[in-house]
C-alpha cells in the first residue's frame, strides 16, 4: 500500500471547530495532505471539518501512551506525518510530544508545560536574568486553601485576581474586590482546583493587549474585557492603535514572554497589560493561535497575509521569519450578549441590520440557536450568543460601528424569561 501524507491538529478550544476546516484547506492546497484531528471526545461536527478524527487522552499522565497510540494508528494506515499543529491549550503538551517523537518542527514537552500551566510561566519569569526596561512582573502565587487565599488577598491590599492555572477562554477568572469575597470565589473555583489555582495582584486602570505571532510575523491586538466580578474578552481589534513608543514597548514585552519559554514555537498569543504608569506586564502566555478569530482579523487587516497558511508551512519546514505585517486598515470583532436570563426565542438578521446602518459586514454568526438557555451574566466566553466582525480604514469609526451594531442586535434579541418556582 502506498504512503499518504497527513498533518495532525491536536484539539481545539470551545467553538473553534470551523477553524479546523481552514487548516484542512491549507493542508490540501499546500501539501496535498489530509488533516487528522485529535480530540479527547469526538463531537458531531468533527467529521465535517477534518478528513479523519481520532480520540485520545491529552492528560499529562497519558502523554506517552497517547503518542504510542497515534503513532500506531498512522503506521497502520500508512500515513506519512508532515507536521503537528497544537491548536488547544490542553493539546499543546501532546502536540509537543508528537513533534518530538517524529522529529518535526515544534517545542519540547518541557517547554509546552509553561504554556499550559500559568504557575510554571511565572516561575520562569521570576528566574529570568533580564527583561525589557519598561517591563514589570505581576505578583503571583499558588493557592491551596481558602485560609491561604484570604491571607494572600489581605497581603495584596484586599484585592486580587484569581484564576485556574490550566484553563483558557476566561473560564474561572474572577476579580476579588474585598477579602469578604474570598469564600464565594473559592467555592466557584472548585471544578478547577485539581489543576491548580493562581492568585495575582489586581492590575487596575490598565489597557489590555496581546502579542500575536505566527512563524515570526508579529502584531499587537487590542483587547476589551467585560466589567464586574467576572472578566471575559468581549472585543478585539487588529492591529491595535498605538504610537511608535507604545508599539515598541508591547512588542518587547511579548517577545520577552516568548523567549522565556521557547525560541522554536510557531504560534503565540501572549496577553499583556499596559499599566497606567506606562509599564508593561505579562498576563499569560498561550502557545497556540489566539481565540476570538484574531487570525481572521489579521487576514483582513494586513496586506497579503494569511496566518493559517503561514502556520501550516511552519509545521512542515520549521522556518521562523521575523517581520511585522503591513496594515491596510483595522478589523474588529465584538461578541454579543443576551439581554436577559432565560430561553432564547429569536434573533434579528444581522446582515440586514448592518446594511440599514450603512456598515460593511465582514462576518456575523450566532453561536446559540432558538431554544438554547442564555444568561445576561457573562462568566466566560461560552456565554456569548454570537459575534460580529467589521473592517474600517479608520479605527475610531470601526470602534463606533462595532458598538452601534452590537447594541442594535442585542436590543432585538428576544428571550423568554422562565418563571421561578413558587
C-alpha positions in Angstrom: 0.0 0.0 0.0 1.3 3.5 -0.9 2.2 6.1 1.8 -0.2 9.1 2.1 0.7 12.5 3.6 -1.1 14.0 6.5 -1.0 16.8 9.1 -2.1 16.3 12.7 -4.1 19.0 14.5 -4.2 18.5 18.3 -7.6 19.6 19.8 -9.5 22.9 19.5 -10.8 25.3 22.2 -14.5 25.9 22.7 -16.5 26.6 19.5 -13.4 26.9 17.2 -14.4 23.8 15.2 -14.8 25.8 11.9 -11.1 26.9 12.2 -10.2 23.3 11.6 -11.7 23.5 8.2 -9.5 26.5 7.3 -6.5 24.4 8.3 -7.7 21.4 6.3 -8.0 23.6 3.2 -4.4 24.8 3.7 -3.1 21.3 4.1 -4.8 20.2 1.0 -3.7 23.2 -1.1 -0.1 23.4 0.1 0.9 19.8 0.5 -1.9 17.6 -0.8 -2.0 16.3 2.8 -5.1 15.1 4.7 -5.9 16.6 8.1 -6.1 14.2 11.0 -7.8 15.8 14.0 -7.0 14.5 17.5 -9.7 15.2 20.2 -10.4 13.9 23.7 -14.1 13.4 22.9 -15.5 13.2 19.3 -18.2 15.8 18.5 -20.6 15.6 15.7 -19.0 18.4 13.7 -15.5 17.0 13.9 -16.0 14.7 10.9 -17.4 17.6 8.9 -14.3 19.7 9.2 -11.5 17.1 9.3 -10.5 14.3 6.9 -10.0 11.8 9.8 -10.8 12.1 13.6 -9.0 10.2 16.3 -9.9 10.2 20.0 -7.1 10.1 22.6 -6.2 11.4 26.0 -4.5 14.8 26.3 -3.8 14.4 30.0 -0.2 14.8 31.0 -0.1 11.4 32.7 -1.2 9.8 29.5 1.1 11.6 27.0 3.4 8.7 26.3 0.5 6.3 25.8 -1.2 8.7 23.5 1.9 9.2 21.4 2.2 5.5 21.0 -1.5 5.2 20.1 -1.3 7.9 17.5 1.9 6.7 16.0 0.5 3.2 15.8 -2.7 4.4 14.0 -0.6 6.4 11.5 1.7 3.5 10.8 -1.2 1.0 10.4 -2.9 3.2 7.9 0.4 4.0 6.1 0.3 7.8 6.8 3.4 9.9 6.4 3.2 12.7 9.1 4.4 16.1 7.7 3.6 18.3 10.6 1.9 18.8 14.0 -0.4 21.8 14.8 -1.2 22.1 18.6 -4.5 24.0 18.5 -5.9 23.9 22.0 -4.4 24.7 25.4 -4.7 21.1 26.5 -3.4 19.9 23.2 -0.1 21.8 23.4 1.6 19.2 25.5 0.6 16.2 23.4 1.4 18.2 20.2 4.9 18.9 21.5 5.4 15.2 22.4 4.3 14.1 18.9 6.6 16.6 17.2 9.5 15.4 19.3 8.7 11.8 18.6 8.6 12.2 14.9 11.4 14.7 14.7 9.2 17.5 13.3 9.2 21.3 14.0 7.9 22.2 17.4 8.7 22.7 21.0 9.7 20.1 23.7 7.1 18.7 26.2 9.0 20.6 29.0 8.6 23.9 27.2 4.9 23.1 26.4 4.1 22.8 30.2 5.0 26.5 30.6 2.3 27.4 28.1 -0.3 25.1 29.7 0.4 25.9 33.4 0.4 29.6 34.4 2.4 28.8 37.5 5.3 27.5 35.5 5.4 30.6 33.4 5.5 32.8 36.5 8.5 30.7 37.8 10.4 31.2 34.5 9.6 34.9 34.7 10.9 35.2 38.2 14.1 33.4 37.3 14.7 35.4 34.1 18.1 37.1 34.1 16.9 40.2 32.2 13.7 41.9 31.0 12.7 45.0 28.9 13.4 48.2 30.8 9.7 49.1 30.9 8.5 45.6 32.0 7.2 44.8 35.5 6.2 41.3 36.6 2.8 40.7 38.2 2.8 39.4 41.8 1.5 35.9 41.5 1.2 32.9 43.9 -0.4 29.4 44.0 -3.4 29.0 46.3 -4.2 25.7 48.0 -6.8 26.6 50.6 -9.5 29.2 51.5 -7.4 30.3 54.5 -4.4 30.9 52.3 -6.5 32.7 49.8 -7.8 35.1 52.4 -4.3 35.7 53.9 -2.8 36.4 50.4 -5.6 38.8 49.4 -5.1 40.8 52.6 -1.3 40.9 51.8 -2.2 42.2 48.4 -4.1 45.1 49.9 -7.5 43.5 50.0 -7.9 42.9 46.2 -6.8 40.2 43.8 -7.5 38.3 40.6 -8.0 34.6 40.9 -8.0 32.0 38.1 -7.3 28.4 37.3 -3.7 27.6 36.4 -4.5 25.4 33.4 -7.6 26.8 31.7 -8.4 29.1 28.8 -11.4 31.1 27.4 -11.6 33.1 30.6 -13.0 30.1 32.5 -13.0 30.6 36.2 -11.3 34.1 36.1 -12.7 36.3 38.8 -12.0 39.6 40.5 -11.8 39.8 44.3 -12.6 43.3 45.5 -12.6 42.6 49.2 -11.4 39.8 51.5 -15.0 39.1 52.3 -15.4 37.8 48.7 -12.8 35.0 49.1 -15.1 32.2 50.2 -17.6 32.7 47.3 -14.7 32.9 44.8 -13.0 29.8 46.3 -16.2 27.7 46.1 -16.8 28.9 42.5 -13.3 27.5 41.6 -14.0 24.0 42.9 -14.1 22.4 39.4 -10.6 23.7 38.7 -8.7 23.1 41.9 -7.2 19.8 40.8 -5.3 21.7 38.1 -4.1 24.4 40.5 -5.3 27.9 41.4 -3.4 31.1 40.9 -3.9 34.4 42.7 -2.4 37.5 41.2 -2.4 41.2 42.1 -5.4 43.0 40.6 -4.0 45.2 37.9 -6.3 48.2 37.7 -6.7 51.0 35.2 -4.6 49.1 32.6 -5.3 48.6 29.0 -5.1 45.0 27.6 -3.4 43.8 24.5 -2.0 40.6 23.1 1.3 40.0 21.2 0.3 37.6 18.5 2.9 35.7 16.4 2.8 33.1 13.7 6.1 31.8 12.4 7.8 35.2 13.2 5.1 37.5 11.9 4.0 39.6 14.9 1.4 42.2 15.6 -0.4 43.7 18.6 -4.1 43.1 19.2 -6.3 45.5 21.3 -8.5 43.6 23.8 -11.6 44.7 25.7 -13.0 42.8 28.6 -16.3 42.9 30.4 -16.6 44.7 33.7 -17.7 43.3 37.1 -16.8 40.2 39.1 -16.1 38.0 36.0 -13.8 39.1 33.2 -14.3 37.8 29.7 -13.0 39.2 26.5 -15.7 40.9 24.5 -13.9 42.8 21.7 -10.7 42.6 19.8 -9.2 44.9 17.1 -6.3 44.2 14.8 -3.9 46.0 14.7 -4.1 47.9 18.0 -4.0 51.7 17.5 -0.6 52.6 19.1 2.0 55.2 18.8 5.6 54.0 18.0 6.7 54.2 21.6 3.9 52.0 23.0 4.0 49.7 20.0 7.7 49.0 20.7 7.1 48.6 24.4 4.4 45.9 23.9 6.4 44.2 21.1 9.3 43.9 23.6 7.1 42.5 26.3 5.5 39.9 24.1 8.9 38.8 22.7 10.3 38.6 26.2 7.5 36.3 27.3 8.1 34.0 24.3 11.9 34.0 24.9 11.3 32.8 28.5 9.7 29.7 27.2 10.9 28.7 23.7 12.5 30.1 20.5 11.0 27.3 18.4 7.2 27.7 18.8 5.3 28.6 15.7 2.2 30.3 17.2 1.9 32.6 20.2 -0.9 34.5 21.9 0.8 36.4 24.7 -1.5 38.6 26.8 -0.1 41.8 28.1 -1.2 44.7 30.3 -0.2 48.3 29.6 -0.4 49.8 33.1 -1.4 53.4 33.7 2.2 54.2 34.6 3.3 53.1 31.1 4.9 49.9 32.2 4.0 46.5 30.6 3.2 43.3 32.4 2.6 39.7 31.3 -0.9 38.4 31.9 -0.2 34.9 30.5 1.4 33.1 27.6 -0.5 30.9 25.2 1.4 28.6 22.8 -1.3 28.3 20.2 -3.3 30.7 17.9 -5.3 33.4 19.6 -9.0 32.9 20.0 -11.9 35.2 19.0 -11.0 35.0 15.3 -7.8 37.0 15.8 -6.1 35.4 12.9 -9.1 36.1 10.7 -9.0 39.7 11.8 -5.3 39.8 10.9 -6.0 38.3 7.4 -8.4 41.2 6.7 -6.4 43.9 8.4 -3.0 43.2 6.8 -1.9 43.2 3.2 -1.3 39.8 1.5 -1.3 38.0 4.9 -2.7 34.5 5.7 -1.8 33.3 9.2 -3.3 29.9 8.7 -1.2 29.2 5.7 1.9 30.6 7.4 1.4 28.3 10.4 0.9 25.2 8.3 4.2 26.0 6.4 6.0 26.4 9.7 4.7 23.0 11.0 6.3 21.3 7.9 9.5 23.4 7.5 10.0 25.0 10.9 11.0 28.3 9.3 10.8 31.4 11.5 10.9 34.7 9.5 10.8 37.8 11.7 8.8 40.7 10.3 5.8 42.9 11.1 2.8 42.7 8.6 1.7 45.9 6.8 -1.7 47.1 7.9 -4.3 48.3 5.3 -6.8 49.3 8.0 -8.4 47.9 11.2 -10.5 44.8 11.6 -12.5 44.2 14.8 -14.8 41.6 16.4 -17.3 42.1 19.1 -19.2 39.4 20.9 -23.0 39.6 21.5 -24.7 39.3 24.9 -28.2 38.1 25.8 -30.3 40.9 27.3 -31.9 38.6 29.9 -31.7 35.2 31.6 -34.0 32.6 30.0 -34.6 30.7 26.8 -33.5 32.3 23.5 -36.6 32.9 21.4 -35.5 34.8 18.3 -32.5 36.8 17.0 -32.5 39.6 14.3 -31.0 39.3 10.8 -27.5 40.8 11.4 -26.7 41.4 7.7 -29.9 43.4 7.3 -29.2 45.5 10.4 -25.7 46.2 9.2 -26.9 47.2 5.8 -29.5 49.6 7.2 -26.8 51.2 9.4 -24.5 51.6 6.4 -21.8 49.2 7.6 -19.8 46.7 5.6 -20.1 43.4 7.5 -17.1 41.0 7.2 -18.7 38.2 9.2 -21.6 37.6 11.6 -22.5 34.4 13.4 -24.8 33.2 16.1 -23.2 30.7 18.4 -26.6 29.8 20.0 -30.0 29.0 18.5 -33.6 29.4 19.4 -34.4 27.2 22.4 -31.0 27.4 24.0 -30.7 28.7 27.6 -28.9 32.0 27.8 -27.7 34.3 30.6 -27.2 38.1 30.8 -24.3 37.4 33.2 -21.1 36.6 31.2 -18.9 34.4 33.3 -16.7 33.2 30.4 -16.6 33.3 26.6 -19.1 30.4 26.2 -21.9 32.7 27.5 -22.0 35.0 24.4 -24.7 34.4 21.8 -22.6 35.2 18.7 -20.3 37.7 17.2 -19.9 40.4 14.5 -16.8 41.3 12.5 -16.2 44.7 10.8 -13.4 46.4 8.8 -12.7 50.1 8.5 -9.6 52.1 7.5 -10.4 54.4 10.4 -10.0 53.0 14.0 -12.4 55.4 15.6 -15.1 54.7 13.1 -14.6 51.0 13.5 -15.0 51.2 17.3 -18.2 53.2 17.0 -19.6 50.9 14.4 -18.9 47.8 16.5 -20.7 49.3 19.5 -23.7 50.6 17.4 -24.2 47.4 15.6 -23.9 45.2 18.8 -26.4 47.5 20.6 -28.9 47.2 17.7 -28.6 43.4 17.6 -28.9 43.0 21.4 -31.9 45.2 21.6 -33.7 42.9 19.2 -32.7 39.6 20.8 -35.9 38.1 22.3 -35.6 35.9 25.4 -38.4 34.0 27.3 -37.9 34.6 31.0 -38.6 31.5 33.0 -41.0 31.9 35.9 -39.4 31.0 39.3 -41.0 28.0 41.1 -43.2 29.2 43.9 
